[in-house]
Amino acid sequence: MRSSELAALAGVTVRALRHYHQLGILDEPPRSVNGYREYTVHHLVRILRITRLASLGLPLQGLAEVLDAPGDDSSALLDELDAEVAAQIERLEARRATIAELRRWNAAPDLPSELAPYAALLAASASTREIARFDREQTILLSHLAGPGGAEAITALYARFADPSVVEVSREFTERFAALPPDASDDEISALVEHLVTSFGPLVRDLRLELADLDLSTATTLLTDHADDMLNPAQQRALVLIEQRLSAYADDSG
């Protein structure tokens, strides 16, 4: 039979047959006088075995050894397959739990699930879509760059900023920040900065102490690069001044 006939009988594609040949798990029959390869029922049996084993989770690259083994004792192979399926189930259950947590808070699926309750509240306080995107992407960067060891501290950080009393003040600030025009005056920027320092100074001072053990030098650089790319010149100037004023506030407060 020709390759197209064999593929149809086996329920695979001709392209799959070629792939099996390339991997060395299906031998290529010689061409007949008419130039076509003529397959036999033995090739069909081999392909059926290949597809069956692949359906159980065995990778194609490692099938040659299994296909050519005597098959007297398959207990070790079945144990290996069972362990792999159990691990897959565990990963899928963890994924479902993550999805459920994100759904519970209607949080963006690209956010870490542990930050979902807080990120959702902060997103709701954003006055524009652009600011919401900026906040979300900054959250993604920070949570990744803090590393596994910093996850707990970053979660605590967002929990503090998601406090209802803080969210209300944050909403007012983000509205003013989002409305800051590119050509805003120094007085307008200074007023916004002072408003934030007055509102959040004590909180930032406490957070600096809590996060003191984290190395966020790389995160700070990349977060600044991200902000420079997404914010207008006045907003960028405001962030620089905010960082300077908050650092001074924390140092003066001991």
TORKOL-4160 file (C-alpha; in steps of 0.2 Angstrom, whole numbers, padded with zeros to 4 digits, m for minus):
254
<pt num="1" X="0000" Y="0000" Z="0000"/>
<pt num="2" X="0006" Y="0018" Z="m0003"/>
<pt num="3" X="0009" Y="0031" Z="0011"/>
<pt num="4" X="m0008" Y="0039" Z="0009"/>
<pt num="5" X="m0017" Y="0023" Z="0010"/>
<pt num="6" X="m0007" Y="0018" Z="0025"/>
<pt num="7" X="m0010" Y="0035" Z="0034"/>
<pt num="8" X="m0028" Y="0033" Z="0031"/>
<pt num="9" X="m0029" Y="0016" Z="0038"/>
<pt num="10" X="m0019" Y="0021" Z="0053"/>
<pt num="11" X="m0028" Y="0037" Z="0057"/>
<pt num="12" X="m0012" Y="0048" Z="0055"/>
<pt num="13" X="m0006" Y="0060" Z="0042"/>
<pt num="14" X="0007" Y="0057" Z="0028"/>
<pt num="15" X="0017" Y="0071" Z="0037"/>
<pt num="16" X="0017" Y="0060" Z="0053"/>
<pt num="17" X="0024" Y="0045" Z="0043"/>
<pt num="18" X="0038" Y="0056" Z="0037"/>
<pt num="19" X="0041" Y="0062" Z="0055"/>
<pt num="20" X="0042" Y="0043" Z="0061"/>
<pt num="21" X="0054" Y="0040" Z="0048"/>
<pt num="22" X="0065" Y="0054" Z="0053"/>
<pt num="23" X="0065" Y="0049" Z="0071"/>
<pt num="24" X="0070" Y="0031" Z="0066"/>
<pt num="25" X="0054" Y="0023" Z="0074"/>
<pt num="26" X="0047" Y="0017" Z="0057"/>
<pt num="27" X="0058" Y="0010" Z="0044"/>
<pt num="28" X="0056" Y="0016" Z="0026"/>
<pt num="29" X="0052" Y="0003" Z="0013"/>
<pt num="30" X="0062" Y="0003" Z="m0003"/>
<pt num="31" X="0053" Y="0011" Z="m0018"/>
<pt num="32" X="0045" Y="0000" Z="m0031"/>
<pt num="33" X="0049" Y="0001" Z="m0050"/>
<pt num="34" X="0035" Y="0015" Z="m0051"/>
<pt num="35" X="0044" Y="0026" Z="m0039"/>
<pt num="36" X="0032" Y="0024" Z="m0024"/>
<pt num="37" X="0036" Y="0016" Z="m0007"/>
<pt num="38" X="0026" Y="0001" Z="m0004"/>
<pt num="39" X="0021" Y="m0002" Z="0014"/>
<pt num="40" X="0015" Y="m0018" Z="0022"/>
<pt num="41" X="0003" Y="m0023" Z="0036"/>
<pt num="42" X="0018" Y="m0024" Z="0047"/>
<pt num="43" X="0021" Y="m0005" Z="0045"/>
<pt num="44" X="0002" Y="m0003" Z="0049"/>
<pt num="45" X="0005" Y="m0013" Z="0065"/>
<pt num="46" X="0020" Y="m0003" Z="0070"/>
<pt num="47" X="0011" Y="0013" Z="0067"/>
<pt num="48" X="m0004" Y="0008" Z="0078"/>
<pt num="49" X="0008" Y="0003" Z="0092"/>
<pt num="50" X="0017" Y="0020" Z="0090"/>
<pt num="51" X="0001" Y="0030" Z="0091"/>
<pt num="52" X="m0005" Y="0019" Z="0106"/>
<pt num="53" X="0011" Y="0022" Z="0116"/>
<pt num="54" X="0011" Y="0040" Z="0112"/>
<pt num="55" X="m0007" Y="0042" Z="0118"/>
<pt num="56" X="m0001" Y="0035" Z="0135"/>
<pt num="57" X="0012" Y="0049" Z="0136"/>
<pt num="58" X="0028" Y="0041" Z="0130"/>
<pt num="59" X="0038" Y="0054" Z="0119"/>
<pt num="60" X="0041" Y="0049" Z="0101"/>
<pt num="61" X="0060" Y="0051" Z="0103"/>
<pt num="62" X="0061" Y="0037" Z="0115"/>
<pt num="63" X="0049" Y="0024" Z="0107"/>
<pt num="64" X="0062" Y="0014" Z="0097"/>
<pt num="65" X="0068" Y="0005" Z="0113"/>
<pt num="66" X="0050" Y="0002" Z="0119"/>
<pt num="67" X="0044" Y="m0004" Z="0102"/>
<pt num="68" X="0059" Y="m0016" Z="0100"/>
<pt num="69" X="0059" Y="m0023" Z="0118"/>
<pt num="70" X="0052" Y="m0041" Z="0121"/>
<pt num="71" X="0038" Y="m0034" Z="0131"/>
<pt num="72" X="0038" Y="m0048" Z="0144"/>
<pt num="73" X="0038" Y="m0037" Z="0159"/>
<pt num="74" X="0030" Y="m0019" Z="0157"/>
<pt num="75" X="0028" Y="m0016" Z="0175"/>
<pt num="76" X="0043" Y="m0003" Z="0176"/>
<pt num="77" X="0037" Y="0006" Z="0161"/>
<pt num="78" X="0019" Y="0007" Z="0168"/>
<pt num="79" X="0025" Y="0013" Z="0184"/>
<pt num="80" X="0034" Y="0027" Z="0175"/>
<pt num="81" X="0019" Y="0032" Z="0165"/>
<pt num="82" X="0008" Y="0032" Z="0180"/>
<pt num="83" X="0020" Y="0043" Z="0190"/>
<pt num="84" X="0021" Y="0055" Z="0175"/>
<pt num="85" X="0002" Y="0056" Z="0174"/>
<pt num="86" X="0000" Y="0058" Z="0193"/>
<pt num="87" X="0013" Y="0073" Z="0191"/>
<pt num="88" X="0003" Y="0080" Z="0177"/>
<pt num="89" X="m0013" Y="0079" Z="0187"/>
<pt num="90" X="m0005" Y="0088" Z="0201"/>
<pt num="91" X="0001" Y="0102" Z="0190"/>
<pt num="92" X="m0017" Y="0103" Z="0182"/>
<pt num="93" X="m0025" Y="0104" Z="0199"/>
<pt num="94" X="m0013" Y="0118" Z="0204"/>
<pt num="95" X="m0017" Y="0127" Z="0188"/>
<pt num="96" X="m0035" Y="0126" Z="0191"/>
<pt num="97" X="m0033" Y="0133" Z="0209"/>
<pt num="98" X="m0024" Y="0148" Z="0201"/>
<pt num="99" X="m0037" Y="0151" Z="0189"/>
<pt num="100" X="m0050" Y="0150" Z="0202"/>
<pt num="101" X="m0041" Y="0162" Z="0213"/>
<pt num="102" X="m0040" Y="0175" Z="0198"/>
<pt num="103" X="m0058" Y="0172" Z="0194"/>
<pt num="104" X="m0063" Y="0175" Z="0212"/>
<pt num="105" X="m0056" Y="0192" Z="0211"/>
<pt num="106" X="m0059" Y="0195" Z="0193"/>
<pt num="107" X="m0040" Y="0199" Z="0191"/>
<pt num="108" X="m0031" Y="0199" Z="0175"/>
<pt num="109" X="m0024" Y="0182" Z="0171"/>
<pt num="110" X="m0007" Y="0188" Z="0168"/>
<pt num="111" X="m0005" Y="0193" Z="0186"/>
<pt num="112" X="0002" Y="0181" Z="0200"/>
<pt num="113" X="m0013" Y="0173" Z="0209"/>
<pt num="114" X="m0006" Y="0178" Z="0226"/>
<pt num="115" X="m0008" Y="0196" Z="0221"/>
<pt num="116" X="m0025" Y="0195" Z="0214"/>
<pt num="117" X="m0035" Y="0201" Z="0228"/>
<pt num="118" X="m0024" Y="0217" Z="0230"/>
<pt num="119" X="m0021" Y="0220" Z="0211"/>
<pt num="120" X="m0039" Y="0219" Z="0208"/>
<pt num="121" X="m0043" Y="0233" Z="0220"/>
<pt num="122" X="m0029" Y="0244" Z="0214"/>
<pt num="123" X="m0035" Y="0241" Z="0196"/>
<pt num="124" X="m0052" Y="0247" Z="0201"/>
<pt num="125" X="m0044" Y="0263" Z="0208"/>
<pt num="126" X="m0035" Y="0267" Z="0192"/>
<pt num="127" X="m0043" Y="0282" Z="0183"/>
<pt num="128" X="m0039" Y="0278" Z="0165"/>
<pt num="129" X="m0035" Y="0262" Z="0155"/>
<pt num="130" X="m0017" Y="0268" Z="0152"/>
<pt num="131" X="m0014" Y="0269" Z="0171"/>
<pt num="132" X="m0022" Y="0253" Z="0174"/>
<pt num="133" X="m0010" Y="0245" Z="0161"/>
<pt num="134" X="0005" Y="0254" Z="0169"/>
<pt num="135" X="0000" Y="0248" Z="0186"/>
<pt num="136" X="m0002" Y="0230" Z="0180"/>
<pt num="137" X="0014" Y="0229" Z="0171"/>
<pt num="138" X="0024" Y="0236" Z="0185"/>
<pt num="139" X="0016" Y="0223" Z="0196"/>
<pt num="140" X="0021" Y="0209" Z="0184"/>
<pt num="141" X="0039" Y="0216" Z="0183"/>
<pt num="142" X="0041" Y="0218" Z="0202"/>
<pt num="143" X="0034" Y="0201" Z="0207"/>
<pt num="144" X="0045" Y="0192" Z="0195"/>
<pt num="145" X="0061" Y="0202" Z="0198"/>
<pt num="146" X="0059" Y="0200" Z="0217"/>
<pt num="147" X="0061" Y="0181" Z="0215"/>
<pt num="148" X="0053" Y="0167" Z="0225"/>
<pt num="149" X="0061" Y="0173" Z="0241"/>
<pt num="150" X="0053" Y="0190" Z="0239"/>
<pt num="151" X="0035" Y="0184" Z="0235"/>
<pt num="152" X="0029" Y="0185" Z="0253"/>
<pt num="153" X="0036" Y="0203" Z="0255"/>
<pt num="154" X="0029" Y="0209" Z="0239"/>
<pt num="155" X="0012" Y="0201" Z="0243"/>
<pt num="156" X="0013" Y="0210" Z="0260"/>
<pt num="157" X="0017" Y="0226" Z="0251"/>
<pt num="158" X="0002" Y="0225" Z="0240"/>
<pt num="159" X="m0009" Y="0220" Z="0255"/>
<pt num="160" X="m0004" Y="0237" Z="0263"/>
<pt num="161" X="m0008" Y="0247" Z="0248"/>
<pt num="162" X="m0025" Y="0238" Z="0246"/>
<pt num="163" X="m0031" Y="0243" Z="0263"/>
<pt num="164" X="m0048" Y="0252" Z="0260"/>
<pt num="165" X="m0041" Y="0269" Z="0268"/>
<pt num="166" X="m0026" Y="0269" Z="0257"/>
<pt num="167" X="m0035" Y="0264" Z="0241"/>
<pt num="168" X="m0046" Y="0279" Z="0243"/>
<pt num="169" X="m0031" Y="0291" Z="0244"/>
<pt num="170" X="m0023" Y="0281" Z="0230"/>
<pt num="171" X="m0038" Y="0284" Z="0219"/>
<pt num="172" X="m0037" Y="0303" Z="0221"/>
<pt num="173" X="m0018" Y="0303" Z="0218"/>
<pt num="174" X="m0020" Y="0292" Z="0202"/>
<pt num="175" X="m0033" Y="0303" Z="0195"/>
<pt num="176" X="m0022" Y="0318" Z="0197"/>
<pt num="177" X="m0007" Y="0309" Z="0191"/>
<pt num="178" X="m0016" Y="0303" Z="0175"/>
<pt num="179" X="m0022" Y="0320" Z="0172"/>
<pt num="180" X="m0005" Y="0328" Z="0173"/>
<pt num="181" X="m0002" Y="0335" Z="0156"/>
<pt num="182" X="0016" Y="0333" Z="0147"/>
<pt num="183" X="0019" Y="0352" Z="0149"/>
<pt num="184" X="0013" Y="0353" Z="0168"/>
<pt num="185" X="0022" Y="0367" Z="0178"/>
<pt num="186" X="0034" Y="0364" Z="0191"/>
<pt num="187" X="0021" Y="0371" Z="0204"/>
<pt num="188" X="0008" Y="0358" Z="0198"/>
<pt num="189" X="0020" Y="0344" Z="0199"/>
<pt num="190" X="0027" Y="0349" Z="0216"/>
<pt num="191" X="0009" Y="0350" Z="0223"/>
<pt num="192" X="0005" Y="0333" Z="0217"/>
<pt num="193" X="0022" Y="0326" Z="0225"/>
<pt num="194" X="0019" Y="0334" Z="0241"/>
<pt num="195" X="0001" Y="0327" Z="0242"/>
<pt num="196" X="0008" Y="0309" Z="0239"/>
<pt num="197" X="0022" Y="0311" Z="0252"/>
<pt num="198" X="0010" Y="0318" Z="0265"/>
<pt num="199" X="m0002" Y="0304" Z="0262"/>
<pt num="200" X="0010" Y="0289" Z="0260"/>
<pt num="201" X="0026" Y="0295" Z="0269"/>
<pt num="202" X="0023" Y="0285" Z="0285"/>
<pt num="203" X="0018" Y="0269" Z="0275"/>
<pt num="204" X="0033" Y="0270" Z="0263"/>
<pt num="205" X="0044" Y="0272" Z="0278"/>
<pt num="206" X="0038" Y="0256" Z="0286"/>
<pt num="207" X="0038" Y="0247" Z="0270"/>
<pt num="208" X="0056" Y="0252" Z="0267"/>
<pt num="209" X="0061" Y="0243" Z="0283"/>
<pt num="210" X="0051" Y="0228" Z="0279"/>
<pt num="211" X="0059" Y="0226" Z="0262"/>
<pt num="212" X="0076" Y="0230" Z="0267"/>
<pt num="213" X="0082" Y="0213" Z="0265"/>
<pt num="214" X="0077" Y="0212" Z="0247"/>
<pt num="215" X="0089" Y="0216" Z="0233"/>
<pt num="216" X="0078" Y="0226" Z="0221"/>
<pt num="217" X="0092" Y="0235" Z="0212"/>
<pt num="218" X="0088" Y="0227" Z="0196"/>
<pt num="219" X="0069" Y="0229" Z="0198"/>
<pt num="220" X="0071" Y="0247" Z="0202"/>
<pt num="221" X="0081" Y="0250" Z="0185"/>
<pt num="222" X="0069" Y="0241" Z="0175"/>
<pt num="223" X="0054" Y="0248" Z="0183"/>
<pt num="224" X="0061" Y="0265" Z="0179"/>
<pt num="225" X="0064" Y="0261" Z="0161"/>
<pt num="226" X="0046" Y="0254" Z="0160"/>
<pt num="227" X="0039" Y="0270" Z="0167"/>
<pt num="228" X="0050" Y="0281" Z="0156"/>
<pt num="229" X="0043" Y="0272" Z="0141"/>
<pt num="230" X="0024" Y="0273" Z="0146"/>
<pt num="231" X="0023" Y="0290" Z="0155"/>
<pt num="232" X="0023" Y="0308" Z="0148"/>
<pt num="233" X="0038" Y="0319" Z="0153"/>
<pt num="234" X="0028" Y="0328" Z="0167"/>
<pt num="235" X="0023" Y="0311" Z="0175"/>
<pt num="236" X="0041" Y="0305" Z="0174"/>
<pt num="237" X="0047" Y="0320" Z="0183"/>
<pt num="238" X="0034" Y="0318" Z="0196"/>
<pt num="239" X="0040" Y="0300" Z="0199"/>
<pt num="240" X="0058" Y="0305" Z="0201"/>
<pt num="241" X="0053" Y="0319" Z="0213"/>
<pt num="242" X="0042" Y="0307" Z="0223"/>
<pt num="243" X="0056" Y="0294" Z="0225"/>
<pt num="244" X="0068" Y="0308" Z="0231"/>
<pt num="245" X="0055" Y="0315" Z="0243"/>
<pt num="246" X="0050" Y="0298" Z="0250"/>
<pt num="247" X="0068" Y="0293" Z="0252"/>
<pt num="248" X="0072" Y="0309" Z="0261"/>
<pt num="249" X="0056" Y="0307" Z="0272"/>
<pt num="250" X="0061" Y="0289" Z="0277"/>
<pt num="251" X="0079" Y="0294" Z="0281"/>
<pt num="252" X="0073" Y="0309" Z="0291"/>
<pt num="253" X="0061" Y="0298" Z="0301"/>
<pt num="254" X="0075" Y="0286" Z="0305"/>
